[in-house]
Amino acid sequence: MIKEIKDMFSDDILSEAAKRFGSSFGEVKLIGGYESFVYEFEKEGRPYILKITHTIRRTPGMINGELEFVNHLADKGVGVSKAVISVKGNLVEVIPGKEGNFLAYVFEKAEGELIKNEDLTDDMLFKWGRLTGLVNLHSQSFIPSDEAYRRQHWKDEMKEYFDRFLPEDEVEVKEKAHSLFDRLDKLPRSRETFGLVHTDIHQGNFFHKDGRLTVFDFDDSSYHYFAHEIAIALYYSSQYMKIDKNYSEYVEQFKKHFVGGYRSVKTLTEEEFRNIPDFLRLRHALLYSVLCNIYGKPEDVDEKHKEMIKRHKERVLDDSWTDEGFLN
């Protein structure tokens, strides 16, 4: 949790947030959160997720934009956790704090559970790809009801992360990252290739039940290239799940089944496909900055994490691994 937000948070804020959505302090249960407090509660026998963040991170308008996008997807039949209105009929409740305001909002809780390593079958990859394609497809028809609800551009969000998290003396990493930013920002954009995206449809952000997938946590949604969403799934599934084959073999499996699922509902041009390695580089560089924020630089970090951080930095600077499976 961001220290400034944590220091200003209190039981009174939580109690007020719960009350505004028809619950109470004693009924909500903390279940986690990195940049927002995340709680679960029940109302009339149904489970809900309450999130509380602060205007340090987001404006009320940006949260409204996120929730309008989620509900737009729900209206199109996409598997998402729909946002619900408060007792007063608002998607976002603004609660005054000592400095700035806290922002509270609620979703229906997704049914099911996270996928495990053994769930990563060809069929699961196809469904994951299809879900991602549907999110991107219906993004093309989304228009926020108010210009103040428009979400941020991906480059602005990335620069904010790097400025906040990456140490000043990480010159080589910064130069490589900013060169990548500029290269990606020059890619051609159209209604079919660029729009509001989830940004993080990895295996930690969707549940599955009875063959149906439900995606949640649109907190980082931004205007981005649709092909970025494919890179995110490849990056996280290959890096953080136990794959019983080498990376190149997994890339081929991913291309056949995940990309096949994506293309079953939305077009993906060869030019977009060729850009996926750069989006892999983008995510890897971003995560290095986050790791630096959490643990410190490779030379400063504790022994337990030193090798992990060092290896991560090496793969930022020598990023040829991202091309495997995409040069043929």
RODO-2510 file (C-alpha; in nm, 4 decimals, decimal comma):
residues 328
     n   res          X          Y          Z
     1     m     0,0000     0,0000     0,0000
     2     i     0,1256     0,3520    -0,0829
     3     k     0,2502     0,4930     0,2478
     4     e     0,0782     0,8331     0,2156
     5     i    -0,2608     0,6674     0,1598
     6     k    -0,2082     0,4163     0,4373
     7     d    -0,1138     0,6896     0,6851
     8     m    -0,4342     0,8850     0,6143
     9     f    -0,6674     0,5861     0,6171
    10     s    -0,8791     0,5128     0,9248
    11     d    -1,1619     0,2956     1,0535
    12     d    -1,3919     0,5961     1,0176
    13     i    -1,3172     0,6161     0,6434
    14     l    -1,3840     0,2444     0,6047
    15     s    -1,7064     0,2648     0,8051
    16     e    -1,8350     0,5535     0,5926
    17     a    -1,7430     0,3789     0,2673
    18     a    -1,9199     0,0588     0,3727
    19     k    -2,2301     0,2501     0,4819
    20     r    -2,2587     0,4311     0,1504
    21     f    -2,2882     0,0964    -0,0264
    22     g    -2,5376    -0,0553     0,2161
    23     s    -2,2942    -0,2426     0,4388
    24     s    -2,1196    -0,1677     0,7684
    25     f    -1,7739    -0,1659     0,9256
    26     g    -1,8273    -0,4998     1,0953
    27     e    -1,9391    -0,6750     0,7746
    28     v    -1,6400    -0,5982     0,5500
    29     k    -1,3315    -0,8193     0,5393
    30     l    -0,9927    -0,7000     0,4134
    31     i    -0,8665    -0,9270     0,1337
    32     g    -0,5656    -0,7301     0,0037
    33     g    -0,4588    -0,4522    -0,2260
    34     y    -0,1351    -0,2836    -0,3338
    35     e    -0,2469     0,0622    -0,4386
    36     s    -0,6037     0,0389    -0,3062
    37     f    -0,7655    -0,1172    -0,0012
    38     v    -0,9777    -0,4135    -0,1135
    39     y    -1,2582    -0,5619     0,0982
    40     e    -1,5260    -0,8261     0,0563
    41     f    -1,8780    -0,8141     0,1987
    42     e    -2,2192    -0,9720     0,1504
    43     k    -2,5470    -0,7955     0,0892
    44     e    -2,8783    -0,9776     0,0529
    45     g    -2,6891    -1,3032     0,0157
    46     r    -2,4626    -1,1847    -0,2680
    47     p    -2,0861    -1,1211    -0,2416
    48     y    -1,9359    -0,7855    -0,3395
    49     i    -1,5916    -0,6274    -0,3579
    50     l    -1,5352    -0,2819    -0,2059
    51     k    -1,2300    -0,0862    -0,3201
    52     i    -1,1043     0,2307    -0,1547
    53     t    -0,8305     0,4487    -0,3015
    54     h    -0,7306     0,8142    -0,2747
    55     t    -0,7104     1,1193    -0,4975
    56     i    -0,3313     1,0906    -0,4689
    57     r    -0,3713     0,8131    -0,7262
    58     r    -0,6906     0,8777    -0,9179
    59     t    -0,9479     1,1487    -0,9720
    60     p    -1,3176     1,0693    -0,9244
    61     g    -1,3545     1,1184    -1,2992
    62     m    -1,0943     0,8554    -1,3821
    63     i    -1,2624     0,6032    -1,1521
    64     n    -1,5975     0,6802    -1,3138
    65     g    -1,4334     0,6195    -1,6511
    66     e    -1,3075     0,2796    -1,5375
    67     l    -1,6490     0,1783    -1,4046
    68     e    -1,8391     0,3017    -1,7089
    69     f    -1,6053     0,0941    -1,9269
    70     v    -1,6593    -0,2164    -1,7123
    71     n    -2,0374    -0,1776    -1,7278
    72     h    -2,0245    -0,1118    -2,1028
    73     l    -1,8477    -0,4477    -2,1429
    74     a    -2,1021    -0,6156    -1,9154
    75     d    -2,3856    -0,4765    -2,1289
    76     k    -2,2155    -0,6317    -2,4350
    77     g    -2,2119    -0,9718    -2,2667
    78     v    -1,8402    -0,9807    -2,1822
    79     g    -1,7482    -1,1709    -1,8645
    80     v    -1,6610    -0,8900    -1,6217
    81     s    -1,7355    -0,8052    -1,2577
    82     k    -1,9996    -0,5361    -1,2977
    83     a    -1,9773    -0,2129    -1,0964
    84     v    -2,2786    -0,1338    -0,8757
    85     i    -2,4209     0,1970    -0,7588
    86     s    -2,4208     0,3259    -0,4026
    87     v    -2,7231     0,3913    -0,1815
    88     k    -2,7320     0,7433    -0,3294
    89     g    -2,7059     0,6145    -0,6876
    90     n    -2,3382     0,6939    -0,7509
    91     l    -2,0757     0,4681    -0,9045
    92     v    -1,8070     0,6445    -0,7003
    93     e    -1,8460     0,7821    -0,3492
    94     v    -1,6139     1,0661    -0,2473
    95     i    -1,5216     1,0654     0,1230
    96     p    -1,3305     1,3675     0,2585
    97     g    -0,9944     1,2920     0,4202
    98     k    -0,7450     1,5053     0,6096
    99     e    -0,5743     1,5835     0,2789
   100     g    -0,7602     1,5134    -0,0425
   101     n    -1,0429     1,2607    -0,0658
   102     f    -1,0875     0,8869    -0,0451
   103     l    -1,2777     0,7225    -0,3302
   104     a    -1,4959     0,4169    -0,2701
   105     y    -1,6585     0,1913    -0,5305
   106     v    -1,8037    -0,1580    -0,5451
   107     f    -1,8205    -0,4523    -0,7859
   108     e    -2,0118    -0,7750    -0,7955
   109     k    -1,7664    -1,0467    -0,6940
   110     a    -1,6613    -1,2730    -0,9791
   111     e    -1,7611    -1,6375    -0,9481
   112     g    -1,5029    -1,9137    -0,9546
   113     e    -1,1332    -1,9250    -0,8796
   114     l    -0,7938    -1,8347    -1,0241
   115     i    -0,6415    -2,0731    -1,2738
   116     k    -0,3700    -2,3084    -1,1480
   117     n    -0,0754    -2,4435    -1,3429
   118     e    -0,2677    -2,7572    -1,4356
   119     d    -0,5542    -2,5450    -1,5716
   120     l    -0,3338    -2,3910    -1,8426
   121     t    -0,4578    -2,6209    -2,1174
   122     d    -0,4995    -2,5434    -2,4865
   123     d    -0,8701    -2,4876    -2,4206
   124     m    -0,7983    -2,2445    -2,1358
   125     l    -0,5565    -2,0496    -2,3535
   126     f    -0,8216    -2,0276    -2,6264
   127     k    -1,0840    -1,8990    -2,3794
   128     w    -0,8380    -1,6526    -2,2274
   129     g    -0,7543    -1,5232    -2,5748
   130     r    -1,1218    -1,5005    -2,6691
   131     l    -1,2037    -1,3047    -2,3514
   132     t    -0,9186    -1,0635    -2,4230
   133     g    -1,0387    -1,0235    -2,7803
   134     l    -1,3928    -0,9456    -2,6638
   135     v    -1,2678    -0,6760    -2,4240
   136     n    -1,0725    -0,5167    -2,7096
   137     l    -1,3538    -0,5595    -2,9619
   138     h    -1,6135    -0,3829    -2,7498
   139     s    -1,3687    -0,1134    -2,6454
   140     q    -1,4120     0,0156    -2,9997
   141     s    -1,7689     0,1251    -2,9246
   142     f    -1,7027     0,2721    -2,5790
   143     i    -1,7386     0,6480    -2,5286
   144     p    -1,7236     0,7914    -2,1736
   145     s    -2,0327     0,9916    -2,0795
   146     d    -1,8178     1,2878    -1,9745
   147     e    -1,4794     1,4011    -2,1061
   148     a    -1,3628     1,4250    -1,7437
   149     y    -1,4063     1,0465    -1,7258
   150     r    -1,1493     0,9793    -1,9979
   151     r    -0,8722     0,7490    -1,8770
   152     q    -0,5030     0,8248    -1,9141
   153     h    -0,2805     0,7546    -2,2147
   154     w    -0,0480     0,4556    -2,1622
   155     k     0,2692     0,6617    -2,2089
   156     d     0,1707     0,9089    -1,9375
   157     e     0,0999     0,6210    -1,6999
   158     m     0,4313     0,4508    -1,7783
   159     k     0,6348     0,7672    -1,7319
   160     e     0,4655     0,8223    -1,3966
   161     y     0,5658     0,4728    -1,2820
   162     f     0,9248     0,5167    -1,3960
   163     d     0,9572     0,8617    -1,2407
   164     r     0,8107     0,7359    -0,9130
   165     f     0,9809     0,3988    -0,8830
   166     l     1,3069     0,3854    -1,0802
   167     p     1,6197     0,5204    -0,9017
   168     e     1,7738     0,8282    -1,0650
   169     d     2,1075     0,6583    -1,1292
   170     e     1,9493     0,3804    -1,3388
   171     v     2,0520     0,5744    -1,6492
   172     e     2,0937     0,2830    -1,8915
   173     v     1,7559     0,1327    -1,8017
   174     k     1,5863     0,4727    -1,8318
   175     e     1,7400     0,5437    -2,1719
   176     k     1,6344     0,2039    -2,3030
   177     a     1,2824     0,2456    -2,1645
   178     h     1,2288     0,5948    -2,3018
   179     s     1,3573     0,4878    -2,6429
   180     l     1,1003     0,2079    -2,6317
   181     f     0,8266     0,4533    -2,5261
   182     d     0,9018     0,6750    -2,8251
   183     r     0,9155     0,3840    -3,0699
   184     l     0,5805     0,2455    -2,9560
   185     d     0,4180     0,5867    -2,9469
   186     k     0,4873     0,6231    -3,3209
   187     l     0,2994     0,3083    -3,4172
   188     p    -0,0048     0,3704    -3,6386
   189     r    -0,3347     0,3996    -3,4520
   190     s    -0,6858     0,3286    -3,5653
   191     r    -1,0165     0,2356    -3,4099
   192     e    -0,9266    -0,1302    -3,4747
   193     t    -0,5783    -0,1181    -3,3162
   194     f    -0,5916     0,1357    -3,0320
   195     g    -0,8409     0,2091    -2,7556
   196     l    -0,9224     0,1713    -2,3885
   197     v    -0,7790    -0,1567    -2,2593
   198     h    -0,7677    -0,3452    -1,9301
   199     t    -0,3817    -0,3413    -1,9372
   200     d    -0,3441    -0,6423    -1,7060
   201     i    -0,5486    -0,9476    -1,8138
   202     h    -0,3091    -1,1962    -1,6578
   203     q    -0,3881    -1,5117    -1,4614
   204     g    -0,4270    -1,3169    -1,1369
   205     n    -0,7072    -1,0998    -1,2730
   206     f    -0,9724    -1,3437    -1,3878
   207     f    -1,1663    -1,6328    -1,2377
   208     h    -1,2999    -1,9409    -1,4132
   209     k    -1,6061    -2,1474    -1,3343
   210     d    -1,7890    -2,4054    -1,5465
   211     g    -1,5956    -2,2999    -1,8554
   212     r    -1,6745    -1,9277    -1,8167
   213     l    -1,4069    -1,6670    -1,7482
   214     t    -1,4722    -1,3415    -1,5614
   215     v    -1,2127    -1,0638    -1,5669
   216     f    -1,1795    -0,8018    -1,2929
   217     d    -0,9454    -0,5261    -1,1642
   218     f    -0,9599    -0,2615    -1,4373
   219     d    -0,7763    -0,0180    -1,2087
   220     d    -0,4880     0,0344    -1,4544
   221     s    -0,7057     0,0643    -1,7655
   222     s    -0,5629     0,3137    -2,0130
   223     y    -0,5656     0,4016    -2,3821
   224     h    -0,3223     0,1606    -2,5387
   225     y    -0,2594    -0,0646    -2,8372
   226     f    -0,4773    -0,3745    -2,8343
   227     a    -0,1770    -0,5970    -2,9160
   228     h    -0,0352    -0,5009    -2,5756
   229     e    -0,3068    -0,7137    -2,4121
   230     i    -0,1796    -1,0225    -2,5926
   231     a     0,1759    -0,9546    -2,4774
   232     i     0,0573    -0,9265    -2,1170
   233     a    -0,0963    -1,2741    -2,1236
   234     l     0,2152    -1,4244    -2,2838
   235     y     0,4483    -1,2477    -2,0436
   236     y     0,2761    -1,3500    -1,7224
   237     s     0,1781    -1,7020    -1,8196
   238     s     0,5314    -1,7829    -1,9392
   239     q     0,7118    -1,6098    -1,6509
   240     y     0,4985    -1,7023    -1,3530
   241     m     0,3363    -2,0381    -1,4279
   242     k     0,5105    -2,3728    -1,4388
   243     i     0,5332    -2,4606    -1,8061
   244     d     0,6342    -2,8174    -1,8934
   245     k     0,8273    -2,7081    -2,2036
   246     n     1,0900    -2,4512    -2,2993
   247     y     1,0000    -2,0902    -2,3750
   248     s     1,0084    -2,1232    -2,7548
   249     e     0,7789    -2,4251    -2,7446
   250     y     0,5377    -2,2434    -2,5150
   251     v     0,5324    -1,9399    -2,7451
   252     e     0,4231    -2,1675    -3,0295
   253     q     0,1469    -2,3158    -2,8127
   254     f     0,0391    -1,9662    -2,7063
   255     k     0,0335    -1,8377    -3,0642
   256     k    -0,1812    -2,1292    -3,1785
   257     h    -0,4373    -2,1317    -2,8983
   258     f    -0,4454    -1,7933    -2,7209
   259     v    -0,4022    -1,5944    -3,0416
   260     g    -0,6461    -1,8322    -3,2095
   261     g    -0,9047    -1,7512    -2,9416
   262     y    -0,8381    -1,3804    -2,9811
   263     r    -0,8754    -1,3951    -3,3579
   264     s    -1,2016    -1,5899    -3,3243
   265     v    -1,3703    -1,2632    -3,2161
   266     k    -1,1376    -0,9797    -3,3247
   267     t    -0,8972    -0,9175    -3,6099
   268     l    -0,5242    -0,9053    -3,5417
   269     t    -0,3068    -0,7913    -3,8302
   270     e     0,0416    -0,9253    -3,8969
   271     e     0,1819    -0,5785    -3,8234
   272     e     0,0167    -0,5797    -3,4797
   273     f     0,1444    -0,9312    -3,4189
   274     r     0,5033    -0,8292    -3,4992
   275     n     0,4877    -0,5588    -3,2309
   276     i     0,4232    -0,8051    -2,9466
   277     p     0,7973    -0,8400    -2,8580
   278     d     0,8175    -0,4650    -2,7932
   279     f     0,5171    -0,4863    -2,5617
   280     l     0,6928    -0,7705    -2,3776
   281     r     0,9923    -0,5396    -2,3340
   282     l     0,7641    -0,2657    -2,2061
   283     r     0,6106    -0,4841    -1,9359
   284     h     0,9451    -0,6280    -1,8273
   285     a     1,0970    -0,2803    -1,7894
   286     l     0,7919    -0,1622    -1,5949
   287     l     0,8150    -0,4548    -1,3543
   288     y     1,1833    -0,3854    -1,2967
   289     s     1,0910    -0,0340    -1,1810
   290     v     0,8251    -0,1792    -0,9493
   291     l     1,0732    -0,4307    -0,8068
   292     c     1,3212    -0,1488    -0,7422
   293     n     1,0485     0,0334    -0,5509
   294     i     0,9648    -0,2729    -0,3425
   295     y     1,3094    -0,4210    -0,2774
   296     g     1,5753    -0,1695    -0,3899
   297     k     1,8406    -0,1805    -0,6634
   298     p     2,0340    -0,5056    -0,7259
   299     e     2,3387    -0,3780    -0,5356
   300     d     2,1294    -0,2630    -0,2381
   301     v     1,8743    -0,5407    -0,2027
   302     d     1,8879    -0,8142     0,0622
   303     e     2,0531    -1,1437    -0,0295
   304     k     1,7202    -1,3241    -0,0622
   305     h     1,6142    -1,1093    -0,3581
   306     k     1,9517    -0,9940    -0,4972
   307     e     1,9785    -1,2556    -0,7716
   308     m     1,6159    -1,2096    -0,8809
   309     i     1,6548    -0,8316    -0,9191
   310     k     1,9915    -0,8678    -1,0915
   311     r     1,8516    -1,1214    -1,3402
   312     h     1,5495    -0,9030    -1,4072
   313     k     1,7715    -0,6041    -1,4880
   314     e     1,9906    -0,8126    -1,7182
   315     r     1,6801    -0,9162    -1,9147
   316     v     1,5802    -0,5500    -1,9483
   317     l     1,9195    -0,4585    -2,0957
   318     d     1,9549    -0,7730    -2,3081
   319     d     1,5994    -0,8165    -2,4306
   320     s     1,6630    -1,0484    -2,7259
   321     w     1,4599    -1,3166    -2,5455
   322     t     1,1408    -1,1284    -2,6373
   323     d     1,1907    -1,2108    -3,0063
   324     e     1,1775    -1,5886    -2,9563
   325     g     0,8922    -1,7297    -3,1607
   326     f     0,8233    -1,4023    -3,3435
   327     l     1,1050    -1,3834    -3,6000
   328     n     0,9908    -1,6732    -3,8183
***
